[in-house]
Amino acid sequence: MSKNVLVVVYSYTGTSLGAARLMCSQHNWTLASIEETAPRSGAWGSWRCLLDSFLHRRPPIRYDGPPPSDFDTVVLVSPIWALRLAGPMRSFVTLERARLPHVAVVSVMGGRGGPNAAAEIADILGRAPIMTTAVTAREVEDGSCAARLQAFGTAVQSAQDSRAVVRPTLLSTEAL
Ligand SMILES: Cc1cc2nc3c(=O)[nH]c(=O)nc-3n(C[C@H](O)[C@H](O)[C@H](O)COP(=O)(O)O)c2cc1C
């Protein structure tokens, strides 16, 4: 049952990857990652992050994972850059828009911008994520987000399981 959730992460400095790995280990979910075809580093790399956000750019990416459409729910984990969704995750959501099933969003940030990223994903998809949350880099690094991420994951899992249970009842004539 838990195979039906795929976690897709983009991480520049490793913090979002830590959060994604934690959720996968808590729920036995599959992890897949987004890499940039032109990796960034140093001061110019950080400038590119900012420019991506200011200009709403979609940098070229490589996706290393199973087709998202094979899963019932995809959890997107990504950093915030300049109060917006990190560019490579913007690229992924745009490219995979038609193949993405139900989506949940986890933003990893210094402290501000999580709701903007969730709103941007909703805008690209033309539908709202089933659940969204944000954690700070500090909470990931010191482990204090573990209980919250576990509860979030449990809610995502139950939302998915309840869809499987409720649908036949709603369609049954006996329920009328
Ligand atoms: C260029 C750049 C811009 C950032 N802008 C923000 C921001 O606007 N708000 C915020 O809360 N954190 C911001 N951060 C912090 C990152 O979101 C945070 O460190 C995150 O944990 C990085 O995730 P990663 O290690 O997976 O790349 C920024 C980081 C970088 C490199």
The ligand as an SDF file (V2000), in Angstrom:
LIG
                    3D

 31 33  0  0  0  0  0  0  0  0999 V2000
   19.7830   31.7730   -3.3530 C   0  0  0  0  0  0  0  0  0  0  0  0
   19.0040   31.3980   -2.1400 C   0  0  0  0  0  0  0  0  0  0  0  0
   17.8700   32.1030   -1.7840 C   0  0  0  0  0  0  0  0  0  0  0  0
   17.1340   31.7570   -0.6510 C   0  0  0  0  0  0  0  0  0  0  0  0
   15.9880   32.4540   -0.3490 N   0  0  0  0  0  0  0  0  0  0  0  0
   15.2610   32.1000    0.7340 C   0  0  0  0  0  0  0  0  0  0  0  0
   14.0400   32.7760    1.0480 C   0  0  0  0  0  0  0  0  0  0  0  0
   13.5750   33.6640    0.3630 O   0  0  0  0  0  0  0  0  0  0  0  0
   13.3420   32.3780    2.1550 N   0  0  0  0  0  0  0  0  0  0  0  0
   13.8020   31.4030    2.9650 C   0  0  0  0  0  0  0  0  0  0  0  0
   13.1220   31.0970    3.9490 O   0  0  0  0  0  0  0  0  0  0  0  0
   14.9400   30.7410    2.7020 N   0  0  0  0  0  0  0  0  0  0  0  0
   15.6840   31.0530    1.6070 C   0  0  0  0  0  0  0  0  0  0  0  0
   16.8400   30.3830    1.3110 N   0  0  0  0  0  0  0  0  0  0  0  0
   17.2680   29.3110    2.2140 C   0  0  0  0  0  0  0  0  0  0  0  0
   16.9310   27.9300    1.6690 C   0  0  0  0  0  0  0  0  0  0  0  0
   15.5740   27.8160    1.3030 O   0  0  0  0  0  0  0  0  0  0  0  0
   17.2090   26.8820    2.7410 C   0  0  0  0  0  0  0  0  0  0  0  0
   18.5560   26.9910    3.1520 O   0  0  0  0  0  0  0  0  0  0  0  0
   16.9410   25.4810    2.2530 C   0  0  0  0  0  0  0  0  0  0  0  0
   17.0310   24.6260    3.3530 O   0  0  0  0  0  0  0  0  0  0  0  0
   17.9410   25.0140    1.2360 C   0  0  0  0  0  0  0  0  0  0  0  0
   17.5720   23.7020    0.8290 O   0  0  0  0  0  0  0  0  0  0  0  0
   18.6080   22.7290    0.1180 P   0  0  0  0  0  0  0  0  0  0  0  0
   19.7520   22.5170    1.1000 O   0  0  0  0  0  0  0  0  0  0  0  0
   17.8620   21.4740   -0.1130 O   0  0  0  0  0  0  0  0  0  0  0  0
   19.0980   23.3800   -1.1350 O   0  0  0  0  0  0  0  0  0  0  0  0
   17.5710   30.6970    0.1770 C   0  0  0  0  0  0  0  0  0  0  0  0
   18.7300   29.9700   -0.1880 C   0  0  0  0  0  0  0  0  0  0  0  0
   19.4290   30.3070   -1.3300 C   0  0  0  0  0  0  0  0  0  0  0  0
   20.6600   29.5170   -1.7080 C   0  0  0  0  0  0  0  0  0  0  0  0
  1  2  1  0
  2  3  1  0
  2 30  2  0
  3  4  2  0
  4  5  1  0
  4 28  1  0
  5  6  2  0
  6  7  1  0
  6 13  1  0
  7  8  2  0
  7  9  1  0
  9 10  1  0
 10 11  2  0
 10 12  1  0
 12 13  2  0
 13 14  1  0
 14 15  1  0
 14 28  1  0
 15 16  1  0
 16 17  1  0
 16 18  1  0
 18 19  1  0
 18 20  1  0
 20 21  1  0
 20 22  1  0
 22 23  1  0
 23 24  1  0
 24 25  2  0
 24 26  1  0
 24 27  1  0
 28 29  2  0
 29 30  1  0
 30 31  1  0
M  END
$$$$
